[in-house]
Amino acid sequence: MNKRLEDLMSFAMITIGALMASFSVACILLPNDAIDYGTAGVAIIVSKMTGLSLSLCVFFIFLPFLIAGVWILGKKFGVKAAVGSIVYTVGLAVFERVPFELNTEHFLAVVFGGAILGAGLSLILRHGGCIDGSEIFANIVIRKLSDKTGKNFSMSYILIAFNACVYMAAFLLINRNSALLSLLVYVIATTIIDHFTDHFEAIKQVTIITKEPDELIKAIKKELNKTCTIMNSYGAIAGENRTLICYVNYFELQKMREIISRNKGTFSTVSTIDEILR
């Protein structure tokens, strides 16, 4: 029952976050000549250039990334991402028709809109969802690089490069003011996201203390294709234990939580790693 309630709360938070994001984009950012970032930014550019429905552009551009996310990150992630993207798409379609005017300067409106967008995306990310294909794209690239090299990489540089292309396209295809205001949106939104998700684009170190490590190690290898460092440890009350250390990215962290929850009698911590030296 507790697990079911937790899942319902996760979907509720993802829904609220998606509505906040769609309200920010449709009612604040677009009327003030700014755009979202990531694949939503691509969709907005396509919509402006072709006259096609924004909500449909957002959905169909995100769809292939959603399919790839299900393949790479699992069905549970896919369901949460699908719910978030559908709510976000419907929210855009609804809020585009809502008469809303923020009587203030463009700069202040964009700051306010970026803050709401960042808060909404933080809710979605913290509860295992996603409405932006750029994060899924970065995750896939990181997964392929890790499989080939055996090293862990941060998503930061891939996300920055992806969004730099989006803003360059906005600069060339829309206008320079829109590109600069949109860059401000990106800075504000990602600052808020980093604050509430503890730098979601960074590498996460998961430390697990357990008496029975074998099943955990097998599950981590099978479901995440990750290995662990194993150390002997000793608890003042529990006695002899094994300490497992594993490095994952933010989206893999959701899967790691599922694996840990299936193995009772563990104590786990998560910390953010700025850099791994080899």
C-alpha positions as CSV (number, residue, x, y, z in Angstrom):
1,M,0.0,0.0,0.0
2,N,2.8,2.4,0.9
3,K,4.5,1.7,-2.5
4,R,1.3,2.3,-4.4
5,L,0.7,5.6,-2.5
6,E,4.3,6.6,-3.3
7,D,3.8,5.9,-7.0
8,L,0.5,7.9,-7.0
9,M,2.3,10.8,-5.3
10,S,5.0,10.6,-7.9
11,F,2.5,10.8,-10.8
12,A,0.7,13.7,-9.0
13,M,3.9,15.7,-8.7
14,I,4.9,15.0,-12.3
15,T,1.5,16.2,-13.4
16,I,1.8,19.4,-11.4
17,G,5.3,20.0,-12.7
18,A,4.2,19.5,-16.3
19,L,1.3,21.9,-15.8
20,M,3.7,24.5,-14.3
21,A,6.1,24.1,-17.2
22,S,3.4,24.3,-19.9
23,F,1.8,27.4,-18.2
24,S,5.2,29.1,-18.1
25,V,6.0,28.4,-21.7
26,A,2.5,29.2,-23.2
27,C,1.5,32.2,-21.0
28,I,4.8,33.9,-20.0
29,L,7.7,32.9,-22.2
30,L,6.2,32.8,-25.7
31,P,4.2,36.1,-25.3
32,N,7.5,37.7,-24.2
33,D,9.5,36.5,-27.2
34,A,11.4,33.8,-25.3
35,I,11.4,30.0,-25.9
36,D,12.0,26.9,-23.8
37,Y,15.2,24.9,-24.2
38,G,15.9,21.3,-25.2
39,T,13.6,19.5,-27.6
40,A,10.7,21.8,-26.5
41,G,12.8,24.7,-27.8
42,V,13.3,22.8,-31.1
43,A,9.5,22.2,-31.3
44,I,8.8,25.9,-30.7
45,I,11.2,26.9,-33.5
46,V,9.6,24.4,-35.8
47,S,6.1,25.7,-34.9
48,K,7.1,29.3,-35.4
49,M,8.7,28.5,-38.8
50,T,5.9,26.3,-40.1
51,G,2.8,27.6,-38.4
52,L,2.0,24.0,-37.1
53,S,0.4,23.5,-33.7
54,L,2.9,23.9,-30.9
55,S,1.5,21.1,-28.8
56,L,1.7,18.7,-31.7
57,C,5.2,19.7,-32.6
58,V,6.3,19.2,-28.9
59,F,4.7,15.8,-28.8
60,F,6.0,14.4,-32.1
61,I,9.5,15.7,-31.6
62,F,9.7,14.2,-28.1
63,L,8.1,10.9,-29.2
64,P,11.3,9.2,-30.6
65,F,13.3,10.2,-27.5
66,L,10.5,8.7,-25.3
67,I,10.7,5.4,-27.2
68,A,14.5,5.5,-26.8
69,G,14.1,6.2,-23.1
70,V,11.9,3.2,-22.6
71,W,14.5,1.0,-24.4
72,I,17.4,2.4,-22.4
73,L,15.9,3.3,-19.0
74,G,13.0,0.8,-18.7
75,K,9.2,0.8,-18.8
76,K,8.7,2.5,-15.4
77,F,10.6,5.5,-16.6
78,G,8.7,5.4,-19.9
79,V,5.3,5.5,-18.2
80,K,6.3,8.5,-16.1
81,A,7.9,10.3,-19.1
82,A,4.8,9.5,-21.2
83,V,2.4,10.9,-18.5
84,G,4.6,14.1,-18.1
85,S,4.8,14.7,-21.8
86,I,1.1,14.1,-22.4
87,V,0.1,16.5,-19.6
88,Y,2.7,19.0,-20.8
89,T,1.3,18.8,-24.4
90,V,-2.3,19.1,-23.3
91,G,-1.3,22.0,-21.0
92,L,0.3,23.9,-23.9
93,A,-2.9,23.4,-26.0
94,V,-5.1,24.6,-23.2
95,F,-2.9,27.5,-21.9
96,E,-2.4,28.9,-25.4
97,R,-6.1,29.7,-25.4
98,V,-6.2,31.2,-21.9
99,P,-6.2,35.0,-21.9
100,F,-3.2,35.8,-19.6
101,E,-1.1,39.0,-19.7
102,L,1.8,39.7,-17.4
103,N,2.0,43.5,-17.3
104,T,5.8,44.0,-16.7
105,E,9.0,44.3,-18.6
106,H,10.2,41.5,-20.8
107,F,13.2,40.9,-18.6
108,L,11.2,40.5,-15.4
109,A,8.6,38.4,-17.2
110,V,11.3,36.0,-18.6
111,V,12.9,35.7,-15.1
112,F,9.6,34.9,-13.5
113,G,8.7,32.4,-16.3
114,G,12.1,30.8,-16.1
115,A,11.7,30.3,-12.4
116,I,8.3,28.7,-12.8
117,L,9.6,26.5,-15.6
118,G,12.6,25.4,-13.4
119,A,10.4,24.6,-10.5
120,G,8.1,22.5,-12.6
121,L,10.9,20.6,-14.2
122,S,12.5,20.0,-10.8
123,L,9.3,18.3,-9.6
124,I,9.3,16.1,-12.7
125,L,12.9,15.1,-12.4
126,R,12.8,14.5,-8.6
127,H,10.0,12.0,-9.1
128,G,11.6,10.0,-12.0
129,G,9.9,11.7,-15.0
130,C,11.1,13.6,-18.0
131,I,9.5,15.9,-20.6
132,D,12.6,16.9,-22.5
133,G,14.3,14.6,-25.0
134,S,17.7,16.3,-24.6
135,E,18.3,14.6,-21.3
136,I,17.3,11.2,-22.7
137,F,19.7,11.9,-25.7
138,A,22.5,12.8,-23.3
139,N,21.8,9.7,-21.3
140,I,22.0,7.5,-24.4
141,V,25.3,9.1,-25.4
142,I,26.8,8.7,-21.9
143,R,25.6,5.0,-21.8
144,K,27.4,4.3,-25.1
145,L,30.6,6.1,-24.1
146,S,30.6,4.3,-20.8
147,D,30.1,0.9,-22.4
148,K,33.0,1.6,-24.9
149,T,35.5,3.2,-22.5
150,G,34.5,1.8,-19.1
151,K,34.6,5.4,-17.7
152,N,31.8,7.5,-16.1
153,F,30.9,10.8,-17.8
154,S,28.8,13.8,-16.7
155,M,25.8,14.8,-18.9
156,S,26.7,18.5,-18.6
157,Y,28.7,19.0,-21.7
158,I,26.3,17.1,-23.9
159,L,23.3,19.1,-22.6
160,I,25.2,22.4,-23.0
161,A,26.2,21.5,-26.6
162,F,22.6,20.5,-27.4
163,N,21.1,23.7,-26.1
164,A,23.8,25.8,-27.7
165,C,22.6,24.4,-31.0
166,V,19.0,25.3,-30.1
167,Y,19.9,28.9,-29.2
168,M,22.0,29.3,-32.3
169,A,19.0,28.2,-34.4
170,A,16.8,30.7,-32.5
171,F,19.4,33.4,-33.2
172,L,19.5,32.6,-36.9
173,L,15.9,31.7,-37.6
174,I,13.9,33.9,-35.2
175,N,15.8,36.9,-33.9
176,R,18.7,37.8,-31.6
177,N,16.5,39.1,-28.8
178,S,14.6,35.9,-28.6
179,A,17.8,33.9,-28.5
180,L,19.3,36.1,-25.7
181,L,16.0,36.0,-23.6
182,S,15.8,32.3,-24.1
183,L,19.4,31.9,-22.9
184,L,18.3,33.8,-19.7
185,V,15.5,31.3,-19.3
186,Y,18.0,28.4,-19.5
187,V,20.3,29.9,-16.9
188,I,17.5,30.6,-14.4
189,A,15.6,27.3,-15.0
190,T,18.8,25.1,-14.7
191,T,19.9,27.0,-11.6
192,I,16.7,26.2,-9.9
193,I,16.8,22.6,-11.1
194,D,20.4,22.2,-9.9
195,H,19.3,23.5,-6.5
196,F,16.4,21.1,-6.0
197,T,18.0,18.0,-7.7
198,D,21.6,18.5,-6.5
199,H,23.1,18.9,-9.9
200,F,21.1,16.3,-11.8
201,E,23.5,16.3,-14.7
202,A,26.5,15.3,-12.5
203,I,27.7,11.7,-11.7
204,K,26.1,10.2,-8.5
205,Q,28.0,7.9,-6.1
206,V,25.7,5.3,-4.5
207,T,27.1,3.7,-1.3
208,I,25.3,0.6,-0.1
209,I,26.0,-1.2,3.1
210,T,24.6,-4.7,3.3
211,K,25.2,-8.2,4.7
212,E,24.1,-9.9,1.4
213,P,25.7,-8.2,-1.5
214,D,25.4,-10.9,-4.2
215,E,21.9,-10.3,-5.4
216,L,22.5,-6.5,-5.5
217,I,25.6,-6.9,-7.5
218,K,23.8,-9.2,-10.0
219,A,20.9,-6.9,-10.4
220,I,23.1,-3.8,-10.9
221,K,25.1,-5.6,-13.5
222,K,22.0,-7.0,-15.3
223,E,19.7,-3.9,-15.2
224,L,22.2,-1.1,-15.3
225,N,25.3,-2.8,-16.8
226,K,27.3,-1.3,-14.0
227,T,30.0,-2.8,-11.7
228,C,30.7,-2.1,-8.1
229,T,33.6,-1.6,-5.8
230,I,33.3,-4.0,-2.8
231,M,34.8,-3.3,0.6
232,N,34.6,-5.1,3.9
233,S,33.1,-3.0,6.7
234,Y,32.0,-3.4,10.3
235,G,29.1,-1.9,12.1
236,A,29.2,-1.3,15.9
237,I,25.8,-3.1,16.2
238,A,25.3,-5.0,12.9
239,G,28.8,-6.5,12.9
240,E,30.4,-7.5,9.6
241,N,29.0,-6.0,6.4
242,R,29.9,-5.4,2.8
243,T,30.1,-1.8,1.4
244,L,29.3,-1.4,-2.3
245,I,30.2,1.7,-4.2
246,C,28.6,2.3,-7.6
247,Y,28.6,5.4,-10.0
248,V,25.5,6.2,-12.0
249,N,23.9,9.2,-13.6
250,Y,20.7,10.9,-12.4
251,F,18.3,8.9,-14.5
252,E,20.0,5.6,-13.7
253,L,19.6,6.6,-10.0
254,Q,15.9,6.0,-10.3
255,K,16.5,2.4,-11.4
256,M,19.1,2.0,-8.7
257,R,16.5,3.0,-6.0
258,E,14.2,0.3,-7.4
259,I,17.0,-2.3,-7.1
260,I,17.8,-1.3,-3.6
261,S,14.2,-1.3,-2.5
262,R,13.9,-5.0,-3.6
263,N,16.8,-5.9,-1.3
264,K,15.9,-5.5,2.3
265,G,18.4,-4.9,5.1
266,T,20.5,-2.3,3.3
267,F,21.6,1.2,4.2
268,S,22.4,3.5,1.3
269,T,23.5,7.0,0.6
270,V,23.8,9.1,-2.5
271,S,26.4,11.9,-3.1
272,T,27.2,14.1,-6.1
273,I,30.6,13.7,-7.7
274,D,32.1,16.7,-9.5
275,E,35.0,14.8,-11.1
276,I,36.5,11.3,-11.3
277,L,40.3,11.1,-11.7
278,R,41.9,8.1,-13.3
